[in-house]
Amino acid sequence: MAVVQCPNCGANNPNGGRLLARCRQCRAYLAACRYCRFYDSQMMDCTHPARPEELRITDPSESLNCSDFTRLAGPARRTGLRVLRTAIVAGVLVLGALFAIVRGYQSATSLEPSVLLRTTISATSQINFGEGTFDVKAFVRNEADHRAREVQVFISGPGLVDLNCERTDPPEAYAQGPGRSVCGWIGDLEPGDIGSVVFYFRPREPCQVKLTAQVTAANLEGPERIVIAGEVLP
């Protein structure tokens, strides 16, 4: 049997050559009058010369097992192309909408203004080994007119080899930083707010203390670095 593409849904039907065949996908008759070249949709009637005068076909979905049925040239192809064209247009519109959403999000994040932070570091200059902790106090003020997000203070440097961070104040601010660094979490700062964190380091042995304090924020263009120097005496 000939393969017939359903003009209604575009599915291929291997046995579609039979006059009373139905589409295996949408169950529409493949030999309905609307798909015959003798049916005039404007007149809503069959125009075949052998049609009896008293027989009028007003329903184009009729499938009469008519021996004069002659399939329209290419209706299935036209329907298939129309479906394909519609799918392509819909796909383009969806992709365009997604692209606009992504670009809008990128624009919103990239246009976020940078903040200005002013940091003050106060550190112990000199202690005797075994008589206390080496303390580093960090105070961060947001001097911008918008919120500073996710402000953190990192302490790093070769001097950490000889020091152990026992705790921070507040205690919940402590976090292990990348590498050998330690992190003090301050969080968001509104315009004019001041955040602080204190690190308490226990010396492992007498040493020269050389550290770097680095302040970061999610909307800060670049980190601010401050050198810390001190001494643990024997």
N, C-alpha and C positions, 0 to 999 in steps of 0.2 A: 504494500500500500504506500501511497505517496505521503511524504512528510509535509504536514500543513502547519503553518504558524498561525496560532489563534489571533484574529484581528482584535479581539477584546483585551487579552492580557499579554499576548506575545509569546506564549509557551509553544514549544514545538511538539506536534502530535504525530508520531510515526504512522498511525492508522487514520489520519485525518481525511483521507480521500473518500471515505464513506459518506453518503448523503446525510445520514442520521447520526453521524459521529459527534460526540461531545468533547469539548476540551478537557483533557485529564486534569487540568489545574483549576479553571474557573467554572467548568461544567456548562459553558455556553455552547449552543449548537454551532458547528463550524460551517454548516450550509444553510444558515438563516438567510431569509430573503434580502436582508440589508447588505449581504456580502455578494449578491448576484448582480452582474452587470445589467440585467434587465429590470431591476427594481429602481424606480424613480422616487427618491425620498421627498421631492417637492410635491409630486402628484400623489404620493403615498399609494402607489399601485404598481402592479407588474406591467411592463410594456412589451412583453413577448407577444409577437403577432399571433401565436396559436392559443393565447389565453382566451377562454370563453368569456363572452360579454357579461354574463351574469356573475362571473367570479371576480370579486374585488378583494385585493389584499391590502388592508390598511395597517396591519401590524408587521413592521419590518423584522420583528424577532421570530416570525413564523418559520418553521422548518418543515416543508411539506413533502419531503422525499421526492422533489420535483425532478423529472428527467431532463428538463430544460435548464436546470441550474448551471450557471456558468460563473465561475469564481472571478471576481474583480481582479484585474491585473495589479498586483503589488499592494493590496490594502494592508496585509500583515506587515510588510516592510515599512510602510508609512507609519503604521501604529507603533512598531518597534522603534523607529527613529524618533517618533514623538516622545515616547517614554524615556528613551535614552537622553534626548535633549533636555527633558524636564529634570531628569536625575542629575545631569551635569550642572544645570543652572542652580538647582537646589544645593548641590555640593559646593559650588563656588560661593553661594550666599552664606552657607554655614562657615566655610573657611574664612570668608571675609569678616564675619562677625567675631570668630575666635581671634583672628589677627588684630582686630580693633580692640578687643578686651585685653590681649597681651600687651599691645602697644600703650594702651591707657594705663595699665598697671605699671609698666616700665617708666612711663613718663611721670606718673605720680611719685614713684620712688626716687627717680633720678632728679626730680625737681625739689626734693625735700631740702630745705636750707640747712647749711652746716651750722653747728653750734660753736660758741666760743667758751672755753673752760679756762678758769684760772686756778692753778694748783699750788698749794703750799705744803712743803714737806718739812717736818720737824723730826730729827733723829738724834739718838744718844750719841754724843761725841766721844765719850771715853768711859769705860767701866773696867773694874777689876774682874778677872776670870773667877767664876764661881760666886760672885756677889750680886747677881741680878741678871736681867735680860737686856738685850740690845733692842730698843723700841724705835719703830718707825711710824710716825703719825702722818696721815695724808688727809688734807682738807681740799675739797673740790667745789668750786662755786660756778654755777651756770650763769654766765653774763650775757647770754643771748636772750632774745625776746620770744623764744619758743622752747619747747621741751627738749632736754638732752636725754636720749634713750640709751638704756643699758650701759651706764657708766661703770667702769671697772678700773682698778688699780693693780698693776702687775709689778712685783718685785723680782728682779733677776740679777745676774751677774756672777762673776767667779767667787765673790765672797760668800755665796750661799753654801759652798763646800764646807765651810767652817761654822755654819749656823744651822740651827733647827728651828723652824717656825712652830712654836708651841700652840699658839692660839691667835685669834683676832678679836677685836672688839668693834662691832657686835660679833658674837661667836658664829652666827649664821652667815656672816659675810665670807668666811674662809672657803677657798676652793683651790684645788691643785691646778696650777697653770701648765702651759706647754713646757716641755723640757724640764729644767730644774727650777722654774719660776713658781711663785705662789701668787694667788689672786685674791683680792679683796673686792667683793661685789657690793657696789653702792646702789645701783638700780637707776630709775628715772629721776631726773631733777627738773623741776619746773623753773621758769625764769626767776633768777634771784636766789634760788635755793642753794644751800650748802650741804654737801654730803661728806662723811668722814669714815675712815677705817683706820684702826691701829693694829700693827703687826708686832708681836712679841717674839723675838728670836733668842734662843738659848745658845750661847757659844759652846762649841765642842772643845775649843782650846784657845789660847791666846793668839790673836791674829790682827792683821790690818783689814778693816771692813771696807770693801768696795762694791757698792750695789748701784742699781739703776731703778728708779721708779718710773713706770710708764702708764700714763692715763689714757684710756680709750673710751669711745662711745660709738654707738651704731651710726650716728649722724655727725661724727667728727671726721673732718677730712684727713687728718693725720694724727698719730699719737703724740702726746707731749712727754718728753723724757727729762728727768731730773736726776743728777748724779748725787749719790749718798756716800759719804766717807766717814769713818770712825775708827776706833781702836779698842781692842780688848787687851788689857795689860795682864802680864803674868801674875 
